[in-house]
Amino acid sequence: MSQDDPQIPIFELLPAFEEETGVRVRPGLGASRLQQLKRDLALTPEQRVREAEETALLTQPRESARVHQLMAFDRYEDFLQWQRLRDLLP
């Protein structure tokens, strides 16, 4: 069996990983994640959905701030062409 074989449980690969990288691995959830999981499971399914929707709203990317630009054009026609092209972009 190779290390890429999906039949090998991950905990059997940990000693080799630790030896190669020098990083100690502790499988499982940390204490804070377990506490969060217990709090989440204490909620009703409807409450969990509401919490997830609220979190999704809070984490949506905001519009980027407008960048102020100072632009100069050699001719008025160049300005009009730039303005037309700018209006075509989303």
N, C-alpha and C positions, 0 to 999 in steps of 0.2 A: 504494500500500500504506500502511496506517495503522500506527501504533506498536503497536496491539493485535493486528495480524495475526500469527497463530502461525507463519507461514512465514518471518518475519524472524528470522535468528539473533541471539541475545542480544548477541553481541559487536559487532554493528552498531549497537545501541541505546546502548552504553556511552558514547560521546563526547557524545551529546546529554544523557544523564543527568548526566554529570560537569559539563557546562557549566551545566545548570539548577541543580544542587544545590551545586556546588563541592566535591563529595566525589570523591576519586580512587578508582577501582575497579580492582582487579587480579583478573581472572578466574582461576579455578583453585583448587586446594587449597593451603593454607599448608604450611610445612615440617613442623610438628608433626603435622598431619592426614595428610600423606603417610607419615611415619614410622609412625603408628598403623595406617594402611592396610596398609603392608608387613608389620608384625608380625601383623596379623589374617590376612592372606593366607598367611603362613607356617604357620598352624595348620591342622590337618585340619578337615574340615567338622564332625566330631563335637565337636572341641575348641571350635570357634566357637560351636556350639549351646550347649555347657555354659557358656561364658563369657557368652553372651547371657542365659541363664537366671539365672546368678548376678547379673549386672547388674540384671536385672528384679527379682529378690528384694530387692536392696539399695536400689532406688529406689522400692519400693512405699510409698505414704503410710502413715505411722504413725497410730495412733489419737491423737486430740487429748487433751491433758491434761484431767483432770476439773476443772471449775470449782466452787469451793466457794461455796455461796450461803447466805445467812441470810435465811430467809423467815418472815414473821409472818402469822398468819391471825386474823381477827376471831372466827371461830367454829370449833369442832372439825369441824363438818360441811363447812366450806369446805376444811379440810385434807384430809378424806377424799375430797372431790370432786377436789381437785388431785392427790391420790395415785392415784386411779383413772385420771384423764386421763393422767398421766405414764406409767403402766404400759401404756397403749394405744399410746404413741408408740414408734417403733423405737429 
